[in-house]
Structures are given as C-alpha cells and as structure tokens.
Amino acid sequence: MLSFRKAQLKDARLYFNWANDPIVREQSYNSDLISFENHYHWFENKINDNSYIMLVFTNQKNLFIGQIRIEKKTNNEAIIGISIDSNHRGNGYSKEMLKKSSNYFLSQNPNFVINAYIKEINLSSKHAFEKAGFNLNNIVIHENFKSFHYTKKNQ
C-alpha cells in the first residue's frame, strides 16, 4: 500500500535524481541531462504553481517509490507524468500511483480530462496506464515521437 504527499522544496534533490536516471531520460520527450541549478529553479517554481500538482509516493516502509506530476494546461485539460525510483521498478507500483494520483486530482477538478502521452516504445508505461483506468484514444505524434495518447476523466 502506497501513500503520497505533496512535494516540498526539500524534495528537490530526490526529484533531480529521479529526473536524471538514464531510463527516465530515455523515455522522456527531452532526453538531455538536467543541471541541478536549472532543475532547482524549475522545481521551486512548480511546487508554488497552482496549475501543478506534484506528489511524492512512499511505501509502507516509508521508502521513496516515485513521483507523479499533473499539470493543468487549460480550463479542462491536464497532462500527467510519472517516474519510479530505479530500486522499485517492476513491482506494480505504477498502477497504484497512477490510480491514486488521478483519482485525487479528479476529485478536486471534476471537469478535467487527464492526458498521458507515452512513447510507442515504452510498453511498460502503456500497460501501467491501462491497468490504472486510462483509455487509449489514439496514436499521435507528440513532440516529434510516435506516442500513445491516453485519457482519464470522471465517469
């Protein structure tokens, strides 16, 4: 069973390490490594931005598992992103994190649609989003990559 809390400034280094993980960089739409200075400035802005929800997940042993970001893009559209700590991949945590975070977001923003864009080569994320109740809309070109486009909204 996982729990979550909103990210705090003290989590900047944790998020930085997750963001620069080689597998995370490979699956990201911008695969360049991130400098800590740029990351810290971005992170500080985002945790204080009302259009962003950043959640840190821990397991029952209070170990950090990963993070979810949901950004409001328009009045009723949001985009979600996820990363799992390299020590905890393959344990099925993605599904639970995606379910909990999307349900939390939609309970506070009931008229929103959450969009997920997943590179076509990232089949583990594709399956996690499907198991978490996201629906495949279509395959699109997103940021110059062929990608699955998933959505989730209140029923």
N, C-alpha and C positions, 0 to 999 in steps of 0.2 A: 504494500500500500504506500503510495507516494503522497507527499504533501507539498504545498507550494506557498510562496510568499512573493510579494512584490520585490523586485530588485532594488538594492540600495547602493549608494556610492561605494561602500566598502566591497561590493562585488565586482568592481571594475577589473581587477586583475584576473579573477575567475573567468569572467566573460571574455577577456582578452585571450586567455589560454585556450578556451574553447574555440574562439573565432579563428585562431591561427593553427589549429590542429590540421595536419595535412589532409585528412579525409574530408573535413568540413570545408577547407579551401577548395578542394577538388569538386565538391558538389555545389559550391556557391556559384552564383552567376558572375561574380567578380572574384577570380581566384588569386589575386595578388595578396601577398602577405601584408598585414596591417601593422603600422608602427604603434607603440604604446601611446605616444603623445597624441596621435590622431584618434586612436580608439578612446582614450580617456576623455578628450573633448567631446566626441560623438556621444559617449556613454552618459556623461554628465548632462548633456542637453536632452537626451532621450528619456532619462528617468524623471526629468522635470517637465516633460511634454505631455499634455493631457491627451494627445492623439495616439500615444504609445502606451501599451501595457507590456511590461517585461516581467516575467515570472521565473523564479528560481525553484527548481524541484529537488527535494531530498527524499531519501528512502527511510525506512523505519530505524535504520542505524544512524540516521542524521548525516549520511554521506551525500555530497552533491552529485546529482544524477545528470542534470542538464537544464536547458532553458528554453522558453517559448517567448517569442515576440509577436505581438499583434499590433499592427499599425492601421489606424483609421485613415483611409485615403480620401473618401468623400463622405457625404452625409449618410450613406448606407452601404459603403463598400470598405472592407478591411482586407489586409493581407497578413498571412501568418508565416512564421519561420521557426524552425526547431533545430537544436543541436543537442547531442547526447555526449557526455563525458566518455572518452575512449575506454575507460575502465569498466563501463557499464553498458556498452553496446551489445546487442544480441540477447537481451534479457526481457524483451517485450515492453520496455518502459515507454517507448514512443507512443504506442496506442493509448496508454493511460494518461500520459502527459497531454496528448492532443485532445482527448475527450474532456479531461478536467478543465483545461485552459479554454477550449472553445465554448463549453457549457457556461463557464464563469463569464466569459466575455459576452456571450449572447444573453445571459440573464441580466446584464447591465445595459446592453444595447440590442434590444429585442428585434429591431427592424433592420439590422445589419446582415449582410452576407459576408462570410469569411472566405477569401480566395487563397488557394495554395497553388503555387507553380513549382513543379518538380521536374528536373531534367529527366529526359526519357531514359537515360542510363541508370538512374537512381531507383532501382526496383524495390529496395528495402523501404525507402520512404513512401513509395507508391502504395505498397501493401499496408504500411502503418496508417496512412491517411484513410485508406478504405476501411480498415478494421475500426477506426475511430469515428466512422459515420459520415465521412466526407464523400460526396458524389462526384464521379468523373463527368465533367462537362464535355470536354473535347481535348484534342491535342493541338497546341498552338506554338507559334514561335514567340518565345518570351525572352527578351534581352539577348536575341540572336541565337538561342538554343531551342531545339525542338523539345517541348515540355508538355507534361500532363497538366491540365487545369482542373483542379478540384474545388468544390464549394461546399459550404455547410451553412445552414440557416435554421432558424426556429421553424418547427413544423406547423 
